[in-house]
Amino acid sequence: SGAEKVQWKGAIPFLAIHLMCLWAVQTGVSVELVALGIASYYLRMFAITAGYHRYFSHRSYKTSRIFQFLLAFFAMTSAQKGVLWWASHHRHHHKHSDREEDRHSPLQRGFWYSHVGWLMSDEYVETEFALVKDLAKYPELRVLNRFHFIPPLLYALLIFVLWGFPGLIWGFFISTTVLYHCTFFINSLTHIVGRVRYNSRDGSRNSFILAILCCGEGWHNNHHYYQSSANQGWFWWEVDFSYYMLNVLSWFGIVWDLRTPPDHIKAKILAPGTTTTM
């Protein structure tokens, strides 16, 4: 079908960001550059996980209109398209998780397509505004969504001004590329590899490694079982950096009403499974 055809022309910016990473051969590696890349990665991973995902897609906590805008803007520096686009497609995913209609299910379309192929299809370029009416009522979010290329460009410019060309390569291009694939692994890998704790009626699984890399998003089976929770790590050993940061922000009144799963939900654990662990 048309949805299965990758439109390479639309993928040029995405591919260019990957290719720019090759300049690391010229810039070399240093502790400072690697530290910049890691910091840039985790700051934006927080914005994606706490912003795009837990706030805009699932409304798992509340915040002010000003912080809502800042969260959207900073999440968009990840170059993962607009805030309304991201939230609308994610809500569609949960509505049809791992069924035929799910546009990035590895069980339905294979690993490659679920990981990155669907993003390069012209079938999914548009924002599904019908799924994000609660967000689309804010004109500033609609403007951001329309001009989604501006935040990453401004972020890249800031990195360049502060740290020069080597900083641009490590702090933006390499950081963004790693950010892409760790985010995409939640769509692809955590639906085929990991532990199943709850009967979420799909292929979602938990992964400790991806929880570390993705600020808690690796507890994906937990999330699919109870989607409206602001925390995805439900037990003390389940690391969830984004939730820790949201808690800190709540101390200062920047966010509030963080939803967490009630005890009776957490207690519905399946018998030990036989799935592959990660």
Helices and strands as residue ranges (DSSP letters): G 2-4, G 8-11, H 12-20, G 21-23, H 24-27, H 31-46, I 47-57, E 62-63, H 65-76, H 83-95, H 106-109, H 111-115, G 117-120, G 122-124, G 129-131, H 133-136, H 139-146, H 150-168, I 169-174, H 175-188, G 189-191, H 208-213, H 220-225, H 241-251, E 255-256, H 263-266
